Amino acid sequence: MKIQQIRNATLKVEYAGKTFLIDPMLAEQGAYPGLEGTPNSDRRNPTVGLNVAMNDLLEVDAVIVTHTHFDHWDDAARQLLPKQLPVFVQHDADAQLVASSGFSDVRLLSQNSEFEGVKLVKTSGQHGSDQAIAAIGQLLGEVSGVVFQHPAEKPLYLAGDTLFNDHVRQALEAHRPEVIILNCGDAQLIGLGSIVMNAQDVLAVHRAAPHATLIATHMEAVNHAVLSRADLRAFAAEQGFAAQLLVPDDGQTLTL
């Protein structure tokens, strides 16, 4: 498989001969205001530009949208992506939202979904702590991940916007992925803490799946993500799992 870090949580995944675009945020740098009630809210989003040609991003076989927050499915993606592309989403509400932008082939992720021979297993997550969900659960919303499976490839688990919790533990136990993509920029809400994984969460995933290769994404591209790539690399080295963690820069492609 090949995994290209595009920007934020946007990835291109080549798996068993098929190319998937994950969580496309395709706007130009600074297109959206910073998020109120978060660190660095004076910084506009995305905080960095794209360094991958748009034509390359649009030439894919299917799109996977783990949830429809603006940093995973933005106005630019809705406008630029070919409307006939298959788009996989987590539930009916997101399907209706995507279809309302003119996409004609919207599909639901499930325990048995597949795309041209690649099995796509929906996983669940929680976009913040129990305290955060109790306070603003409607705003944080439901989120999903996905496990890719094919006889010719290693099992790949994309966790999505979640902390390390029972949802993640169950996915690791059920699917035993050999490659795990983690949204781990430690996006924060003031007073409510992390709403995606921080360094300690990444360590917890490593301890739960010590032989898996971990890949860090959703970093250094939105105003409220406070964990840098350099700090995560240093933390992994201090904790002794740097060899199991890959932290790609934007535009970088990993072959596994």
N, C-alpha and C positions, 0 to 999 in steps of 0.2 A: 504494500500500500504506500501511497504518497499522501502526505498531509502538508498543505501549504498554509501558513499563517498569513492571513490577509491584513486584518486590522480588527481590534477589539475581539468579539467572538466570531467574526467572519472567517471562515476557513474554506479551502477547497480540499475535498477528500477524494482521492482516486482509490477505489476499492473494488477488487474483482473485475476490473475493466470498465467500471462505471464511475462517472465523476459527479460528485454531489457538492453543491454550494450550501454551506451551513450559515444560518442566521445573518443574512446579508444586511449590512449597514453600509450604504454606498454613497452617502452624501459627501460633499466637499468639506474640508476642514472648517469648523466654526459655523456650520449651517444652523445649528440648534442652540438655544440658550442653555446655560448650566442649570442643573436641577436644584430647585429650592430645597432647603433643609438638609443639604449634603455638604461635605467638605469641598472647598475650591469651587463654590457655586458661581464665582465670577468668571470662570473659564468656560468658553463655549465648546460645544460638542459637534463632531468629534474633535478631540484636542490635537490630533495629527492627521495628515493627509494620507490618501492612498498612494502606494508606490507600486501597484500592480495595474497593468493596462486594463481598462474597462472591458475591452473586447474579450480578454482572457477570462474575466469573471462571468461573462454572459454565455460563454461556450461551455455549458455543462449539460448533464443529462437530467438532473432533477435538483430540486431545492428542498431543504429541510429547515423549517422554522420551529424552534423549540418553544417559543412563546412570542407574543407580538409587541413587547416593549420596543420603543423607538430605536434602541441600540442593537436590536436583533432583526428588525423588520421595519425599515424606515421609508419615508416618502420617496426617496431616490430609488430604492429597490423596487417599490411598487410601480414607479414610472419606467424604469429602465429594463427590467427583466422581461424577456419575451412572454407574452400572455399564455402561450400554449405549453410552457414548461410545466411538468408535474411538480406540484408543491405539496409536501407532506407537513401536516400540522397536528397538534395534540388533541383537539376536540372540536365539536361542532361550532362553538362560538368563534374560534379562530378561523375555521373553514369559511364561515359566512363572511368574516371580515376580509379574508384574502380574496374570496370570490367577488366581493363587492368592488374590488379594484380591477376587475375584468379578467382574472385568471380563470381559465376554463377547465383545468384538470387539477382540482384540489382533492387531496387524499388524506385519510385519517391514519395516523400511526396507531398501531395496536400491538397485541402480543404476537400476531401472526401476519403483520404487513410485510410486503416484500416489493422489490423493484428489480425486475429483469434478472432474477436469480439471486439477488442479494436480500437476505432476510433483515428486516428492520424491526427490532423489538422496542416498543415504547417502555421507558422507565419513568418513574416519578421522582420528584424532588420537593424541596421547600425553600422558597426564596427569602430566607432570613430565619431568625430565631423564633421560638414560640412567642416571645414578647413582641417582636416586630409584627408577626402575623396577627396577634390579638389586637394590636394598635391600628395597623393599616393593611390588613390582609387583602381587602378589596383592591387596593392600589397595587400591591405586590403581585397579586393574582396567582393563578396556577402556572406551573412550569413543568417541563418534561425534559428527558434525555432520550438517548437511543443507543441500542446495541446493534452493531453491524456484524453479520455472520455470513460466512461463505466457506465451503470446504477448502478453497485455495488460499485463504487468508487467515491471519490471526484474528481472534475475536477482538473487536474494538468497541469501547464504551465511551460515549460522549455524555458526560454527566449533566451538562446544562447549568443554569443559574440556581445552584443549590449550595447549602452548607454540607459538611460531612454529618450525616445523620442516619437514621434507620433506613430511609429510602435508598441511600447509597450503599449501606452495608448489605441490604437485601439484593441489590443489583450485582454487587461483587460476588456474593455467595452463589447466586443463581446462575450467573453467566461466566464467571471466572475469566474475565477479559485479560488478554496479554498486553494490550495497549489501552491506556485510559487518558482521555482528554479532559482537563479540569479548567473550569472558569474560575480563575483564582487571583483576580486583581484586587481582592478585598474591597469591593465597593461598599461604601459606608453610608448610613443614615445617621445624622446627628441625634444622639440620645437613644438610638436603637441598634447601633453596632453594625456588624457585617451582614450583608445580604447575599454575597457570594463567598466562595472559599477564601480564607486567608492562609498564611504560611502554616499555622498549626493544623488546619484542615488538610492541607496537602500532605503533611507528615502523617496524619491519621490514615489517609488513604494508602500511603506507602506501607504503613504497618499492617493494614488490613490485606494488602495485596503486594507483598514484598518483592515478588518476582516480576511484576508488571512494569512496563515502561510508562512513565507518566509524562504527559505533555501539557505545558501551561499555556493557556490562552486567556482572552478577555483582560488584557493588561495594557496600561499606559495609553488609553485612547478615549476615556470618558472622565469627566471632571471628578467623580466621586470614587474612582479606583485609586487607592492609596498605596498599594504594594507594588514596588518597582521590580522589574526583571532582575536588576543587580542585587537587590535585597533578597529576593527569593533564591537566587543562585547561591548567595552567601549563606543563607539559612540552611539550604540543603547540604552544603559542604560541612557546616558545623554539626549537623545532625547525622552525617554519614550516609546520605542517600543521593548524593550528587550524580552518581553513575546511573541511577534509575530515573533521573529527571531531565527532560529536555525543555528548554525555555527559548523557543524560536523568536527571532526578531521578525518584524513585519516584512513580508515578502519572502521569507525563508521557507524552503521546502525540505521536509524530512522524508526519508525513505526507510521503511521498516519491514 
